[in-house]
């Protein structure tokens, strides 16, 4: 069951990401975020591959971006997309949406 992995404030966001077998939480200020990208992808679930979407958040605090997939975060994914777009526009963060 998916849980909420992103919480937003006006100038900060809290992300929870998988680090090995556990989930780690990190606080990100708007100045730590380089860009946010929403893109189409193919996601494998058991023996099937489905067209899906993913969110990549590139930051200065970590080499690889935070990645969230639609099937894994299905109940919250559309809310994440809307909240990330609002957060990026409000804080002047580069935002790419390749799903439109």
MDAnalysis code that builds the backbone (N, CA, C; Angstrom):
import MDAnalysis as mda
import numpy as np

u = mda.Universe.empty(300, n_residues=100, atom_resindex=np.repeat(np.arange(100), 3), trajectory=True)
u.add_TopologyAttr("name", ["N", "CA", "C"] * 100)
u.add_TopologyAttr("resid", np.arange(1, 101))
u.add_TopologyAttr("resname", ["UNK", "UNK", "UNK", "UNK", "UNK", "UNK", "UNK", "UNK", "UNK", "UNK", "UNK", "UNK", "UNK", "UNK", "UNK", "UNK", "UNK", "UNK", "UNK", "UNK", "UNK", "UNK", "UNK", "UNK", "UNK", "UNK", "UNK", "UNK", "UNK", "UNK", "UNK", "UNK", "UNK", "UNK", "UNK", "UNK", "UNK", "UNK", "UNK", "UNK", "UNK", "UNK", "UNK", "UNK", "UNK", "UNK", "UNK", "UNK", "UNK", "UNK", "UNK", "UNK", "UNK", "UNK", "UNK", "UNK", "UNK", "UNK", "UNK", "UNK", "UNK", "UNK", "UNK", "UNK", "UNK", "UNK", "UNK", "UNK", "UNK", "UNK", "UNK", "UNK", "UNK", "UNK", "UNK", "UNK", "UNK", "UNK", "UNK", "UNK", "UNK", "UNK", "UNK", "UNK", "UNK", "UNK", "UNK", "UNK", "UNK", "UNK", "UNK", "UNK", "UNK", "UNK", "UNK", "UNK", "UNK", "UNK", "UNK", "UNK"])
u.atoms.positions = np.array([
    [0.841, -1.177, 0.000],
    [0.000, 0.000, 0.000],
    [0.888, 1.244, 0.000],
    [0.584, 2.155, -0.854],
    [1.367, 3.385, -0.966],
    [1.017, 4.329, 0.184],
    [2.011, 5.080, 0.597],
    [1.826, 6.103, 1.622],
    [2.253, 7.438, 1.034],
    [1.868, 8.514, 1.671],
    [2.242, 9.843, 1.192],
    [3.751, 9.996, 1.313],
    [4.414, 10.327, 0.201],
    [5.869, 10.444, 0.167],
    [6.341, 11.884, 0.008],
    [5.416, 12.836, -0.222],
    [5.780, 14.246, -0.364],
    [4.788, 15.107, 0.407],
    [5.333, 16.031, 1.179],
    [4.517, 16.997, 1.916],
    [5.048, 18.377, 1.578],
    [4.142, 19.312, 1.277],
    [4.540, 20.628, 0.799],
    [4.195, 21.725, 1.789],
    [5.072, 22.721, 1.823],
    [4.862, 23.972, 2.534],
    [5.065, 25.057, 1.478],
    [5.043, 26.317, 1.845],
    [5.245, 27.371, 0.848],
    [6.647, 27.349, 0.257],
    [7.669, 27.172, 1.081],
    [9.046, 27.244, 0.591],
    [9.848, 25.965, 0.822],
    [9.225, 24.948, 1.386],
    [9.927, 23.690, 1.671],
    [9.044, 22.512, 1.298],
    [9.709, 21.386, 1.088],
    [8.978, 20.141, 0.911],
    [9.731, 19.017, 1.617],
    [8.989, 18.048, 2.092],
    [9.572, 16.889, 2.750],
    [9.327, 15.694, 1.835],
    [10.404, 14.995, 1.485],
    [10.291, 13.815, 0.623],
    [10.760, 12.586, 1.384],
    [10.103, 11.493, 1.113],
    [10.491, 10.206, 1.672],
    [10.881, 9.323, 0.492],
    [12.061, 8.724, 0.546],
    [12.551, 7.927, -0.574],
    [13.153, 6.625, -0.060],
    [13.175, 5.642, -0.954],
    [13.687, 4.322, -0.579],
    [15.205, 4.331, -0.633],
    [15.818, 3.975, 0.481],
    [17.271, 3.919, 0.605],
    [17.622, 2.500, 1.051],
    [17.846, 1.629, 0.083],
    [18.063, 0.221, 0.421],
    [16.731, -0.432, 0.734],
    [16.604, -0.972, 1.932],
    [15.355, -1.611, 2.346],
    [14.480, -0.715, 3.203],
    [14.958, 0.476, 3.534],
    [14.195, 1.373, 4.394],
    [13.877, 2.670, 3.652],
    [12.954, 3.420, 4.195],
    [12.619, 4.729, 3.654],
    [13.281, 5.806, 4.508],
    [13.871, 6.791, 3.843],
    [14.544, 7.900, 4.495],
    [13.793, 9.178, 4.165],
    [13.750, 10.092, 5.111],
    [13.054, 11.360, 4.925],
    [14.073, 12.481, 4.814],
    [13.825, 13.418, 3.885],
    [14.731, 14.554, 3.697],
    [13.904, 15.832, 3.527],
    [14.356, 16.888, 4.158],
    [13.730, 18.191, 4.048],
    [14.443, 18.976, 2.947],
    [13.708, 19.493, 1.970],
    [14.283, 20.243, 0.860],
    [13.727, 21.656, 0.833],
    [14.603, 22.642, 0.888],
    [14.191, 24.028, 0.685],
    [14.101, 24.282, -0.807],
    [13.390, 25.306, -1.195],
    [13.252, 25.599, -2.624],
    [14.599, 25.892, -3.270],
    [15.545, 26.433, -2.511],
    [16.860, 26.753, -3.065],
    [17.719, 25.499, -3.291],
    [17.348, 24.365, -2.691],
    [18.074, 23.108, -2.885],
    [17.657, 22.383, -4.166],
    [16.505, 22.743, -4.724],
    [15.956, 22.035, -5.879],
    [16.430, 22.694, -7.166],
    [17.029, 21.907, -8.053],
    [17.502, 22.416, -9.344],
    [16.364, 22.421, -10.358],
    [15.696, 21.276, -10.528],
    [14.539, 21.217, -11.427],
    [13.644, 20.046, -11.064],
    [12.436, 20.084, -11.624],
    [11.447, 19.029, -11.438],
    [10.980, 18.617, -12.826],
    [10.959, 17.304, -13.091],
    [10.580, 16.821, -14.408],
    [9.555, 15.702, -14.278],
    [8.478, 15.799, -15.062],
    [7.474, 14.741, -15.153],
    [7.540, 14.218, -16.577],
    [7.739, 12.906, -16.715],
    [7.971, 12.332, -18.030],
    [7.230, 11.000, -18.156],
    [7.006, 10.565, -19.392],
    [6.408, 9.257, -19.644],
    [7.487, 8.185, -19.563],
    [7.092, 6.981, -19.158],
    [8.038, 5.870, -19.074],
    [7.266, 4.561, -19.197],
    [7.988, 3.460, -19.196],
    [7.380, 2.131, -19.163],
    [7.765, 1.507, -17.837],
    [6.752, 1.096, -17.100],
    [6.970, 0.557, -15.755],
    [6.585, -0.917, -15.740],
    [7.459, -1.739, -15.191],
    [7.196, -3.168, -15.107],
    [6.544, -3.525, -13.786],
    [5.483, -4.309, -13.856],
    [4.786, -4.778, -12.670],
    [4.592, -6.278, -12.835],
    [5.288, -7.074, -12.035],
    [5.309, -8.522, -12.142],
    [5.774, -8.933, -13.532],
    [4.895, -9.526, -14.358],
    [5.300, -9.986, -15.680],
    [4.849, -9.067, -16.803],
    [4.234, -7.951, -16.451],
    [3.672, -7.050, -17.442],
    [4.414, -5.722, -17.441],
    [4.436, -5.089, -18.604],
    [4.984, -3.737, -18.720],
    [3.849, -2.819, -19.148],
    [3.745, -1.680, -18.474],
    [2.669, -0.737, -18.759],
    [3.239, 0.642, -19.019],
    [2.538, 1.400, -19.856],
    [2.892, 2.803, -20.029],
    [2.568, 3.524, -18.733],
    [3.466, 4.364, -18.303],
    [3.318, 5.017, -17.019],
    [3.944, 6.408, -17.070],
    [4.050, 7.030, -15.929],
    [4.693, 8.334, -15.782],
    [5.620, 8.279, -14.587],
    [6.586, 9.208, -14.560],
    [7.477, 9.287, -13.415],
    [7.806, 10.746, -13.124],
    [8.119, 10.995, -11.871],
    [8.539, 12.316, -11.407],
    [9.999, 12.218, -11.005],
    [10.822, 13.134, -11.511],
    [12.231, 13.233, -11.121],
    [12.459, 14.604, -10.507],
    [12.982, 14.627, -9.284],
    [13.304, 15.875, -8.595],
    [14.819, 15.913, -8.416],
    [15.481, 16.825, -9.139],
    [16.934, 16.955, -9.074],
    [17.287, 18.010, -8.031],
    [18.180, 17.648, -7.097],
    [18.538, 18.551, -6.005],
    [20.052, 18.686, -5.873],
    [20.444, 19.653, -5.081],
    [21.863, 19.849, -4.776],
    [22.327, 18.950, -3.626],
    [21.405, 18.352, -2.908],
    [21.737, 17.538, -1.739],
    [22.066, 16.088, -2.079],
    [21.780, 15.674, -3.315],
    [21.935, 14.267, -3.669],
    [22.322, 14.162, -5.140],
    [23.219, 13.243, -5.465],
    [23.683, 13.100, -6.850],
    [22.580, 12.628, -7.787],
    [21.881, 11.563, -7.438],
    [20.822, 11.065, -8.288],
    [19.494, 11.715, -7.886],
    [18.598, 11.903, -8.844],
    [17.316, 12.551, -8.521],
    [16.407, 11.625, -7.719],
    [15.462, 12.239, -7.017],
    [14.400, 11.488, -6.362],
    [13.426, 11.094, -7.465],
    [13.086, 9.800, -7.564],
    [12.209, 9.323, -8.628],
    [10.993, 8.633, -8.021],
    [9.831, 9.014, -8.526],
    [8.565, 8.430, -8.085],
    [7.801, 7.963, -9.316],
    [7.306, 6.716, -9.291],
    [6.582, 6.135, -10.421],
    [5.088, 6.108, -10.139],
    [4.301, 6.239, -11.216],
    [2.851, 6.349, -11.089],
    [2.218, 5.092, -10.497],
    [2.618, 3.914, -10.943],
    [1.999, 2.690, -10.429],
    [2.311, 2.469, -8.950],
    [3.505, 2.815, -8.531],
    [3.891, 2.623, -7.132],
    [3.210, 3.635, -6.210],
    [2.933, 4.821, -6.729],
    [2.337, 5.900, -5.927],
    [0.928, 6.229, -6.418],
    [0.222, 5.240, -6.936],
    [-1.024, 5.477, -7.667],
    [-2.078, 6.328, -6.960],
    [-2.382, 6.162, -5.691],
    [-3.449, 6.998, -5.127],
    [-3.061, 8.471, -4.979],
    [-1.774, 8.776, -4.928],
    [-1.320, 10.138, -4.647],
    [-0.632, 10.816, -5.832],
    [-0.371, 10.092, -6.915],
    [0.483, 10.591, -7.982],
    [-0.064, 11.855, -8.646],
    [-1.338, 11.886, -8.966],
    [-1.918, 13.070, -9.611],
    [-1.860, 14.283, -8.690],
    [-2.032, 14.078, -7.406],
    [-1.892, 15.168, -6.436],
    [-0.463, 15.683, -6.369],
    [0.505, 14.757, -6.441],
    [1.914, 15.158, -6.470],
    [2.196, 16.052, -7.671],
    [1.683, 15.655, -8.839],
    [1.928, 16.437, -10.051],
    [1.400, 17.864, -9.909],
    [0.185, 17.994, -9.412],
    [-0.414, 19.321, -9.245],
    [0.343, 20.133, -8.206],
    [0.635, 19.522, -7.068],
    [1.338, 20.228, -5.991],
    [2.759, 20.618, -6.401],
    [3.451, 19.757, -7.137],
    [4.803, 20.084, -7.596],
    [4.792, 21.244, -8.587],
    [3.808, 21.261, -9.473],
    [3.718, 22.363, -10.434],
    [3.450, 23.681, -9.716],
    [2.529, 23.676, -8.747],
    [2.257, 24.891, -7.964],
    [3.484, 25.329, -7.170],
    [4.163, 24.368, -6.544],
    [5.357, 24.657, -5.755],
    [6.458, 25.261, -6.634],
    [6.655, 24.681, -7.821],
    [7.687, 25.170, -8.734],
    [7.359, 26.573, -9.237],
    [6.121, 26.822, -9.593],
    [5.735, 28.151, -10.068],
    [5.861, 29.203, -8.971],
    [5.469, 28.853, -7.767],
    [5.525, 29.807, -6.653],
    [6.962, 30.155, -6.268],
    [7.876, 29.175, -6.362],
    [9.260, 29.371, -5.923],
    [10.253, 29.531, -7.072],
    [9.753, 29.696, -8.288],
    [10.588, 29.914, -9.478],
    [11.622, 28.805, -9.686],
    [11.138, 27.584, -9.661],
    [11.953, 26.399, -9.918],
    [11.646, 25.926, -11.333],
    [12.659, 25.509, -12.074],
    [12.458, 25.012, -13.428],
    [11.611, 23.746, -13.385],
    [10.514, 23.759, -14.153],
    [9.548, 22.659, -14.139],
    [9.300, 22.197, -15.569],
    [9.487, 20.898, -15.826],
    [9.244, 20.309, -17.133],
    [8.119, 19.287, -16.996],
    [7.116, 19.383, -17.872],
    [6.050, 18.395, -17.903],
    [5.950, 17.885, -19.335],
    [6.483, 16.696, -19.579],
    [6.484, 16.106, -20.907],
    [5.297, 15.171, -21.127],
    [4.303, 15.198, -20.246],
    [3.151, 14.316, -20.387],
    [1.977, 14.991, -21.076],
    [2.060, 16.278, -21.292],
    [0.943, 17.007, -21.929],
    [1.044, 16.960, -23.424],
])
